[in-house]
Amino acid sequence: HGSAVCRDGEAVAFVGPNGAGKTSAALTLADQGWRFLTDDLVVADPDGRVYPTFPQVRLRPDHAVARFGVGHGLEVAHPATDKLRAPAPPSADGPCALSRMFLLAGLPPPSPVAVAGSEAMLHLMFNSVPRVLLDRAPHRVVWLRRLARIVADVPLLRAGRHGQPPLSD
């Protein structure tokens, strides 16, 4: 459950609970020249490449108004949510290597703080979409191995909810 952007072939992903500011962080960086990869769902292959997904973002109504103005004409993304579907900024042409992940949750530390080991694994498990796979043992093993590889290979940093993304130009 996250958003991602790419620059110079390297992807940065933002993961966290609903309302943490994942889309806002990705859009802020896209406004600064990063290429948009994905919103709401980060798809990575076993080699750690993040793939572009649907060319849309889902925004809360107040964020849609702030970005597009009143009378923006955006449609509701899904009947079960109040989020609105908006076109994504220019996206990357293909996959990008995952170089960093930011966990957006809670109050922001003074600067991003590294999260590793079992704590990192738990955060990724909690913010991953395929929880239904936990009921299917073969899929569960593959999924957990992939998350463990991400924890081993990709820095995960805790940053705060909302506000400016934890990196800029």
C-alpha positions, 0 to 999 in steps of 0.5 A, a space after each residue: 500500500 503505497 506510492 512511488 516516483 522515479 528519477 535516474 532509474 531509481 525508485 523511491 516508495 512511500 508506504 503507510 496507512 490510509 491518510 498518511 500522505 503517500 500520494 501527496 509525497 509522490 505528487 510533490 516530488 513529481 511536481 519537482 521533476 520526478 517521474 510518477 510510477 504508481 499510486 496506492 499499489 507498489 508493484 515490485 518484481 523479485 529483483 526489486 524493480 518497481 513498475 508503473 501502474 494505472 496512470 491515475 491518483 486517488 485524492 481526498 476531496 480537500 487535496 483535489 480542490 487544493 491541486 485542481 481547484 473548485 469545480 474540478 470535475 473529478 469522479 469518485 474513484 470507488 463507491 466505498 471511499 470519498 477519494 476522487 480519481 485524477 490523472 497522474 503526472 507524467 510517468 516513468 517509461 518502464 520499471 525503476 530499481 527500488 532504492 529507498 522506502 519511506 514509512 509515513 506514520 505517526 509524528 515526524 522525527 526530526 529527520 528520517 530514521 532508519 528502520 531495519 530487521 523485524 520492525 521493518 518487516 512488520 511495517 511492510 507486512 502491515 502495509 502490504 495489500 495481499 493479506 489474503 495470501 496469508 490464508 494460502 501457505 505457498 503464496 505466503 512463503 513467496 510473499 514473506 521471502 520477497 518482503 524479507 529480501 526488500 528489508 535486506 536490500 532496500 533502506 526503509 526510513 521512518 518519516 512523518 505523516 503529511 507535509 513535505 516529502 522527506 527528500 527533495 531535489 
